[in-house]
């Protein structure tokens, strides 16, 4: 019994330490964005010699949104002879094929890739698109995105830096007003990009390539073996593969693009579980290599590890509930020193729990959208929701490893109606 | 709410979590409370619930009667344009000012607010005058010393701005000449060439669709010209305008290459780590696309004078590139970069620290620093026929006879010395 109690106590202390570390991390990011020095991004570079770029738009049954993204991509500000668009029709059985072919007839630089055989999913599509791409740089937009005119140039220009392997832009939800979920997701996105990603860029840490509204070097991606179809978050995988080979990922806050966020809690639960499952897969694969990498400095390693572990936190919290209950009923809550524990728990509950909330509030403040900060208390529900479904995703990832099974790609449901077209 | 709906599961989970976590946090024992009147605990609970609800009430109110539920604004037409100020003003001229040109005199128009516009056929402005309204010169215009334009100045021909003039913004359809000590508060723009006298303050942006000459002692934040020449003598507008772009090309590349590094970086005197280790390519240098790079990790790296390097270089610390070196690709440093005399860099320079470029260096690509950049005499940035940039966060000093083909921007202060 003494061993069990010791294990439970060690876990509880571990949990408290983990929470404190993430609290400090979130506060550091928020402080940096509010008061710290902001680094220049490459967007100010004006260069007439732009590389050839291939814009890839993976699509599976995207008839609701395909027209909008393609229409927008015909108006981007980039030399006509130096870009092409490859929309991937990935086993669609709706009207997606006709829409793509219609655009291809009118615009010769739109070259649809119809995938009717082979595996389905974004990694398969991206690998096939890279085979036919003419560009040195691949820029990816999901089908529900509405790219503005200057975004491709803003993303591509930073590949002038010889060490940049991938670039991530900022995602902004378009359907914010729809319901409580979309309004909360809008704030969550704000916190994630305006503060989290930008602070990591400022602090020379590890901004994350998110798989859309971003780009990467084609040759490097091919050299790294392309995208694994068995990973649910090929974007996170690319981030770490690049870092481990000495490349950098940069974040471009001004490369902003509208997206459609989930309007239904069920869809959101699937999406966030998938992210957690994929992220945990990547974590299991890359934790050791990140620690040993000669290319990452101490702080990049710390941030890389915290980034890899982030989807495990909800699982740790959930496990912490029965652990602390057991300690309580075993009358063994006297961890280390009661006063110390009290201070730590009180400090965490006073500040730590709210660190992500400060981050989100600060991002809304920076964006000049101050009224929406009033919604922050509702994040209590969102937080619990995330804990539940992220834990589920992480748990499934561990199960995948144990059972040696490969998870299947799931497409996020679209909600756009023709009358909602943002164009 | 459906029985198995994710959100209802979350609510149930919330109750359970609060119960489970709350109980041990209180240690299962609440402090002993002296006997109270029966309504006191109820009142305490009621106040507790009410106070806890306040933030939620505000949130629910914003949810039900939203004041701020529109998507964050993205300018869907925005694209980086170094000629932005001029082009935007030109639109304003075409849409709002052009109808006034037929009748010289004072006009009142409604822009973002009521503005007065003086349309004039004058070609000379006497000294010391102060214009508090928008001024439109229908012909070429020359101003004497100490004239102030508190609003925009638009000239349909060549504009020669006298010494010590103070202008909010100026747009010239032909050449623009800014005299000594002119102060631009916002921007200046010329459809042709610009020449700037010494000691001028060039505001936020000075842009020309043609060439630009800047004399010593000028301060600036952002410049655009093809090319921008920093010159104490020579180079008047007339000769600049008639020169061919090819004339701006400079020295032949590296007169005497002493050492050529292509496949054997191990022979270099500093430690190196290849950015990749490709089994197909063996030495880890040549390989896929543009990814062939060297990565230096030691305190400060020195590249011997007269070396030639065919691949990208990334240095974790300060990087010194010796005289006459030729770099066929880009150079990046997490510290400072110092390019000694006569170096040629055929791609771009990126540094977290200061970049110092000594005399007669050529950089064919961009120069980008998170700190300061110092450009020595006779340096050429960019090449004729292309547009490149010098971007630095904290400040830029450019010496005489330096030429930049394209764009200059600093968040700090730029200065021609």
Interface residues (C-beta under 8 A of the other chain):
Chain A: X39 X40 X42 X43 X44 X45 X46 X47 X48 X49 X72 X77 X136 X146 X148 X149 X150 X153 X154 X160 X161 X162 X163 X172 X173 X174 X175 X176 X177 X180 X183 X186 X190 X204 X217 X218 X219 X220 X222 X223 X245 X246 X247 X256 X257 X258 X265 X266 X268 X269 X294 X295 X321 X322 X324 X325 X327 X328 X333 X345 X367 X369 X370 X371 X372 X374 X375 X376 X377 X378 X380 X381 X384 X385 X387 X388 X389
Chain B: X5 X6 X7 X9 X10 X11 X13 X14 X17 X20 X21 X23 X24 X25 X27 X28 X55 X56 X58 X59 X60 X61 X62 X63 X66 X67 X68 X69 X70 X71 X72 X74 X75 X76 X77 X78 X79 X80 X82 X224 X273 X275 X276 X278 X287 X288 X289 X290 X291 X293 X295 X297 X312 X314 X329 X330 X331 X332 X347 X348 X350 X352 X365 X366 X368 X370 X386 X387 X388 X389 X391 X393 X406 X407 X409 X411
